[in-house]
Amino acid sequence: MNRRERLMATLRGEPVDRPAVSFYQIGGHRVNRNDPDPFNIYNHPTWHPLLQLAEEKTDLIMMYPPPVCRPAVAHDAEFWHTEKYLQAGSKFTRTTLSIAGRTMTSLTRRDPDVETIWTLEHLLKDEDDLRAYLALPAAPMQVSVDIASLLAAERELGDRGIVMVDTVDPLCLAAELFSLADYTVLAFTQRALFHRLLEKLTQPLYAQTEALAQKFPGHLWRICGSEYATEPYLPPELFNEYVVRYTGPMVDMIQRDGGFARIHCHGRIRNVLPFFRQMGASAIDPIEPPPQGNITLAEVRRDYGRDFVLFGNLESSDIENLAPSEFEKIVANSLRDGTAGSGRGFVLMPSAAAYGRIITPQTMANYETIIRLIEAI
């Protein structure tokens, strides 16, 4: 089988020649290793062998955000102001929202040697900020999607892999407006108000999802955000309220046109797996092993393997920190547990990807171990 055939057969629950393997964001995002931009970590020479390994040996799942065509002037642009600046070698972005007699700000930082954005200040700090945010005018319900970029990406990939639409759910949009502490308190104590926020964020997201699912049918999607309603942040009944109620319709839209909805959820998923089944999701990731999670891959395969394609369950911290001899045991165990008995399918994949400028020899050796064990099957 070629790599595309292997991935599509896995998603459909059909037999494959070996389990698929993904390095997640490595090989999943388009990067330019030759771009000299000081914020491009991938131009460091230590990254080049790892990028080549991913491109040549993994079953590529290229991640793209929904390509939504927005009007030149946003419907609520008059309320927002964004300022970007460099300071002490880092990139900062300050966003200001002024509405309903209140001024709210957020601040993010991007450092040159780390491929992540740190939120130093969240936009909403309390209930009054949220009520002001709710005064923003409703987003247009009609959206236009142009899938030309997705089709071009598919042509470029050829038989090396598949394109995956990478989206958020309403809970992700809502939770990231607050610090984690403020979010959990408000979502737990002000449920009616939090539902108003979710309803506001849901409608344009639904319009976007439905339009793209219809124009780009039969493809894999990743939906992020449900982990914000897992334990210890919120109890399972609120997962039902905040995820099943609002993310479930997105799953339906995607799969109504032959797509596959993969729910991305870190952490303690044991008590919410029945809700994933209730939503009818096609796949879940990354099924983190204890102690990061609270259920083993073997248990998930045994109890839910017929419901979902399982993506996981290698910890990125193990890739960077374990000696290759120890990491080899982890990979072998994941391959054994992810394919034991009967099930819909399994993709061997880390929970995240390396994001520092330098790839150490140990990290590189551990990624090579993943490929060596997969190819030995």
C-alpha positions in Angstrom: 0.0 0.0 0.0 1.1 3.5 -0.6 0.9 6.0 2.3 -2.4 7.6 1.2 -4.0 4.2 0.7 -2.8 3.1 4.2 -4.3 6.2 5.9 -7.6 6.1 4.1 -8.0 2.3 4.7 -7.3 3.0 8.4 -9.9 5.7 8.6 -12.5 3.4 7.0 -11.7 0.5 9.3 -10.2 -1.7 6.5 -7.2 -4.0 6.7 -3.8 -2.4 6.2 -0.3 -3.8 5.5 1.1 -2.2 8.7 -0.1 0.5 11.2 0.2 4.0 9.9 2.7 6.3 11.6 2.7 10.1 12.0 5.1 12.5 13.7 2.1 14.8 14.2 3.2 18.4 13.5 6.6 17.2 12.1 5.6 16.4 8.6 2.1 17.7 9.4 2.9 21.4 8.9 4.6 22.9 5.8 7.9 24.5 6.9 10.7 26.1 5.0 14.0 24.9 6.3 15.9 27.4 4.2 14.0 30.5 5.4 16.6 32.6 7.4 14.0 34.3 9.5 15.4 34.2 13.1 12.0 33.0 14.3 12.1 29.9 12.0 13.4 27.2 14.2 13.4 24.7 11.3 16.4 26.4 9.6 18.7 25.0 12.3 20.8 22.2 10.7 19.8 19.7 13.4 16.2 19.8 12.2 17.0 18.9 8.6 17.5 15.1 9.1 14.3 14.9 11.2 12.2 16.7 8.7 13.6 14.5 5.9 12.8 11.4 8.0 9.2 12.5 8.4 8.8 13.4 4.8 10.2 10.2 3.5 9.1 7.6 6.1 5.9 8.7 7.8 2.3 8.6 6.6 1.9 12.3 6.1 -1.2 14.0 7.6 -0.9 17.6 6.5 -2.8 20.0 8.8 -4.6 23.0 7.3 -7.0 25.5 8.9 -10.3 26.0 7.3 -9.8 28.4 4.3 -12.6 30.8 4.9 -12.9 33.9 2.8 -13.7 36.8 5.0 -14.8 40.3 4.0 -12.1 43.0 3.7 -13.5 44.8 6.8 -14.6 42.5 9.6 -18.2 43.1 10.9 -16.8 44.0 14.4 -13.4 45.6 13.3 -14.3 49.0 14.9 -14.0 47.5 18.3 -10.6 45.9 17.9 -7.1 47.2 17.8 -3.9 45.1 17.3 -0.3 46.2 17.9 2.7 44.1 17.1 6.2 44.9 18.2 9.7 43.5 18.9 11.2 43.7 22.3 14.3 42.0 23.7 14.4 39.7 20.7 10.8 38.5 21.1 7.7 39.2 19.1 4.7 40.6 21.1 1.2 41.1 20.0 -1.2 43.2 22.0 -4.9 43.1 21.2 -7.4 45.6 22.6 -11.1 45.3 22.6 -13.2 48.4 23.5 -16.9 47.9 23.8 -19.8 48.5 26.2 -17.8 51.1 28.2 -15.0 48.6 28.9 -11.4 48.2 27.5 -9.9 44.7 27.6 -6.5 43.7 26.4 -4.5 40.5 25.7 -0.8 40.1 25.2 1.2 37.2 23.6 4.9 36.6 23.1 6.8 34.5 20.6 10.5 33.7 21.3 12.9 33.0 18.5 14.1 29.6 19.7 10.7 28.1 20.6 7.9 27.3 18.2 5.0 28.3 20.4 3.1 31.4 21.4 2.9 32.3 25.1 -0.2 34.1 26.3 1.0 36.6 29.0 -2.4 38.2 29.4 -5.8 36.9 28.5 -8.5 39.1 27.0 -11.3 38.5 29.5 -10.6 38.6 33.3 -14.0 38.5 34.9 -17.8 38.2 34.5 -18.1 41.9 33.6 -15.6 41.5 30.8 -17.6 38.6 29.4 -20.8 40.5 29.5 -19.1 43.3 27.5 -17.7 40.7 25.0 -21.2 39.4 24.5 -22.2 42.8 23.2 -20.1 42.4 20.1 -22.3 42.3 17.0 -23.2 38.9 15.7 -20.9 37.4 13.0 -22.4 37.0 9.5 -24.0 33.6 9.1 -23.0 33.3 5.4 -19.4 32.3 4.8 -17.5 31.6 1.6 -14.9 28.8 1.4 -12.3 28.4 -1.3 -10.9 24.9 -1.3 -8.3 25.7 -4.1 -5.5 25.6 -1.5 -6.6 22.3 -0.1 -6.9 20.7 -3.5 -3.4 22.1 -4.4 -2.0 20.6 -1.2 -3.6 17.2 -2.1 -2.0 17.3 -5.5 1.4 18.1 -4.1 1.1 15.3 -1.6 0.1 12.7 -4.1 0.3 9.2 -2.7 2.5 10.3 0.3 -0.4 11.1 2.6 -3.6 13.1 3.1 -4.8 16.6 3.9 -6.5 17.1 7.3 -8.7 20.1 8.2 -7.6 21.4 11.6 -10.3 23.3 13.5 -11.3 24.3 17.0 -14.6 23.8 18.7 -16.7 26.4 20.5 -15.3 25.4 23.9 -11.7 26.0 22.7 -12.6 29.5 21.4 -14.4 30.3 24.7 -11.8 28.9 27.2 -8.9 30.6 25.5 -10.4 34.0 26.1 -9.6 33.5 29.9 -6.8 32.3 32.0 -7.3 28.6 32.9 -8.2 29.6 36.5 -10.7 32.2 35.5 -12.2 29.9 32.8 -12.8 27.0 35.1 -14.4 29.0 37.9 -16.7 30.9 35.5 -17.6 27.7 33.5 -18.4 25.9 36.7 -20.3 28.7 38.6 -21.9 30.7 35.8 -23.2 28.1 33.5 -26.1 30.0 32.0 -23.7 32.9 31.1 -21.1 30.5 29.8 -23.7 28.9 27.5 -24.5 32.4 26.1 -20.8 32.7 25.2 -20.7 29.3 23.6 -23.9 30.0 21.6 -22.4 33.2 20.3 -19.2 31.5 19.2 -21.0 28.5 17.8 -23.0 29.9 15.0 -20.2 31.3 12.7 -18.1 28.1 13.4 -21.0 25.9 12.4 -21.5 27.9 9.2 -17.8 27.5 8.4 -17.7 23.8 9.2 -20.8 22.9 7.2 -19.8 24.9 4.1 -16.3 23.3 4.1 -17.5 19.8 4.8 -19.9 20.0 1.8 -17.2 21.4 -0.6 -14.4 19.2 0.7 -16.1 15.9 1.5 -14.5 12.6 2.5 -11.5 14.1 4.4 -10.1 13.8 7.9 -10.7 16.7 10.3 -9.1 17.3 13.7 -11.3 19.1 16.3 -9.5 20.7 19.2 -10.9 22.0 22.5 -12.7 19.2 24.4 -9.8 18.7 26.9 -10.9 22.0 28.5 -13.9 20.1 29.9 -12.1 17.0 31.2 -11.1 16.3 34.8 -9.6 17.9 36.8 -10.9 21.1 35.2 -14.6 20.3 35.0 -16.8 17.3 36.0 -18.1 14.9 33.3 -21.6 16.3 33.4 -20.2 19.6 32.1 -18.3 17.8 29.3 -21.8 16.7 28.2 -23.1 20.2 28.4 -20.1 22.0 26.8 -18.7 19.5 24.4 -21.4 17.0 23.3 -24.0 19.8 23.0 -21.7 22.1 20.9 -19.1 19.9 19.3 -21.4 17.1 18.5 -23.1 19.0 15.6 -19.7 19.7 14.1 -19.0 15.9 14.1 -22.4 15.4 12.4 -21.7 18.0 9.7 -18.3 16.6 8.9 -19.4 13.0 8.7 -22.7 13.6 6.9 -20.6 14.3 3.8 -18.3 11.3 4.2 -15.6 13.0 6.3 -13.9 11.7 9.5 -14.0 13.7 12.7 -11.0 13.1 14.9 -11.4 14.5 18.5 -8.1 15.9 19.9 -8.2 15.6 23.7 -5.1 15.5 26.0 -5.2 14.4 29.6 -7.7 12.4 31.7 -10.2 11.0 29.2 -11.4 7.8 30.9 -14.7 9.3 32.1 -15.5 11.1 28.9 -14.8 8.4 26.4 -18.5 7.4 26.4 -19.3 11.0 25.3 -17.0 10.6 22.3 -18.9 7.5 21.4 -22.2 9.3 21.9 -21.0 12.0 19.4 -20.1 9.3 16.9 -16.5 10.5 16.4 -14.4 8.6 13.9 -11.1 8.9 15.8 -9.5 10.2 18.9 -6.0 11.4 19.8 -3.5 11.3 21.5 -4.6 8.9 24.3 -1.9 9.9 26.7 -0.6 7.2 29.0 -0.6 7.5 32.7 0.5 9.6 34.6 -0.3 12.3 32.0 -3.6 10.5 31.2 -5.7 8.1 33.3 -6.3 5.2 31.0 -4.0 2.9 29.1 -4.0 2.4 25.3 -4.7 -1.3 25.9 -7.9 -0.4 27.8 -9.1 2.0 25.2 -8.4 -0.5 22.4 -10.3 -3.2 24.4 -13.4 -1.1 25.2 -13.6 1.4 22.4 -11.4 0.0 19.6 -14.4 -0.8 17.4 -15.8 2.7 17.8 -12.7 4.9 17.0 -9.5 4.9 15.1 -6.9 5.4 17.8 -4.1 7.9 17.3 -1.3 7.8 19.9 0.1 7.2 22.4 3.8 8.2 22.6 4.6 11.1 24.9 6.7 13.8 23.3 8.6 14.2 26.6 9.7 10.6 26.4 11.0 11.2 22.9 13.2 14.0 24.2 14.2 12.6 27.6 14.4 8.8 27.4 17.5 6.8 26.4 16.9 5.1 23.1 17.0 1.6 24.7 14.2 2.6 27.1 12.2 4.5 24.5 12.2 1.4 22.2 10.2 -0.5 24.9 7.6 2.3 25.0 7.2 2.2 21.2 6.9 -1.6 21.2 4.3 -1.5 23.9 2.2 1.1 22.0 2.3 -0.9 18.9 1.3 -4.0 20.7 -1.5 -2.4 22.7 -2.8 -0.3 19.8 -3.2 -3.3 17.5 -4.3 -6.0 20.0 -7.4 -7.9 19.4 -9.9 -6.4 17.0 -10.5 -2.8 16.3 -11.2 -0.1 13.7 -7.6 1.0 13.3 -4.5 2.5 14.9 -2.0 5.2 14.0 1.2 5.3 16.0 1.8 9.0 16.9 3.4 11.2 19.5 1.2 13.4 21.7 2.9 16.5 20.4 6.1 17.4 18.5 9.5 18.8 19.4 9.3 22.6 19.4 12.8 23.8 20.3 15.4 25.1 17.8 17.9 22.3 18.4 17.2 18.6 17.9 19.5 16.6 20.1 21.1 13.3 19.0 19.0 11.4 21.5 15.7 12.9 20.2 16.7 12.1 16.7 17.6 8.5 17.6 14.2 8.1 19.3 12.3 9.3 16.2 14.4 6.9 14.1 13.4 4.1 16.6 9.7 4.8 15.8 10.4 4.2 12.1 12.6 1.2 12.6 10.0 -0.6 14.7 7.1 0.3 12.3 9.1 -1.0 9.3 9.9 -4.2 11.1 6.3 -5.2 11.2 
